[in-house]
Amino acid sequence: MFDRTDLTPRERLLAAFEMPGSTPLCPYIAAAVELHDPQHPASEYARDYKTALAARLTETAREAGATDPEQLGEQLALVIDGASARARVLNGESFPTAAAIAAVLIDNAIPASSPRQPSAGRETTSSSARPER
């Protein structure tokens, strides 16, 4: 989703939250929780993946004109992880609520005068393609 050229940076950030209700718990979270060993190679891999995801969110936030892209990237990564865990625990859909939270965070982080904001009349959500995780 981060490399899609048909979406604005803001739309790419929101696309990270387009998950079907049947999406299982993130395997990286599951591995880290089950292993109980932060030094285990799988725990390190999970940590590297989560760090890389936050970095991609931060990079996209910077492209979108966020005033503090590092903070927005970390906030969005936390919302994604929380939605994944909550969906698993409650056996329900959490990503629509997470997407609404993300939209508020994104809108508050990107100045309205940013030239990277979607133009008037352009849809602000992404297409129905499933985001890469």
N, C-alpha and C positions, 0 to 999 in steps of 0.2 A: 504494500500500500504506500510506503514511503517514496517509492520511485515513480508513482503514477503521475504522468505529465498532464492528464486531463483534469486534475484537481488542483485547487489552490492549496497552499500550505495549510491554511485553516481547515479545509475540507479533508486533507490527509490526516491531520490530527484527529478529527472526528471519526474518520474511517477506522481508526484503531478500536473503536467501541462497537463496531457492527459485528456482533457475534450472535449466531443463532442460539436459541434457548437450550439446544442439545449439546452445546460446547462443554466438553469435560473440564475438570480442574486442570489448570496449566500443569503440564508434566514437570516443569522445573520447580514449581512450588511443591508439588507432591513429593518429588525426590528429596528436596531439602528438608521437608518435614519428617519424612520417614527415616532418613539416614541418621539424624541426631549427631552427625559428625561434620563440622564445618571444614575439616581438612580432607574429607573424602573426595576423590576426584570428581564424582558426580555432583557433590555439593559445590565444588569450585566451578564446574561447568555451568551449573544452574546460576550461580552468582555472576559469572561472566556474561551469560545470556541476558540476565536481568539488567546488568550494568549497560550492556550494548543497546538494549531496548530503550532504556532511559536516555542514552546518548542520542539515539535516532529521534526520539521525541523532542529532545532539546534542540537538535539541529533543525528540525522542522519548525519548532517554535521560533527559532532565530530567523528562519526564512519568512515566517509569518509576520515578523516585526514585533515580537513580544518584548516588553520592556525588561524582563528578567527571564530569558529563555531557560536557564538552568533550573530555576525554581519551577517554572511551568512544566518542564520535562519531568522533573521528579514528582510533581503533583499528579500528573497524568499517569505516570507509571504506577504510582500508589493506588490510584482509582482503578486501574486495570486489574492489578493484583487483588485488590479488595473485592471487586466484582466477581472475579474468577472464584475466589474462595467462598464468597457468600452464595453464589449460584450452586456450588457443590454442597454446602452445608444445608441450605434450604431446599435443594432440589427444585430450583425455580430460576426464573430469568432475572438477572441483576443488571445486565448490560444496558437495557433501555434507561434505567435510572442513572447508571454510571455515565451514559452518553449525555444526559441532561446536566449532570454535575460538571462534566468536562466542558460542555458548551459555555457554562457560566464562568468557569476558570479561564477558558480561552478568551472569551469576550472581555473579561476583566484585565487580562494580561496584554491584550493587543490594542493599542490606541485606535480609536475610531478613524483617525486621520491616516492610518497606515495605508500606503499604496498597495499593500498585499492583501487587503480585505477584499472579499468577493464584491463584484460590481452589482449595482442595483438590478433586481430582476433575476439574478443568477441564483440558482439553488445553493444553499449553504451546507447541505449534507451530501455525502458522497453517494456513488452508485451502489448497487446491491452486491458488489463483489465482496467476497469474504476476505478480510484483511489477513496478511501474512503474519504469523506468530513464530 
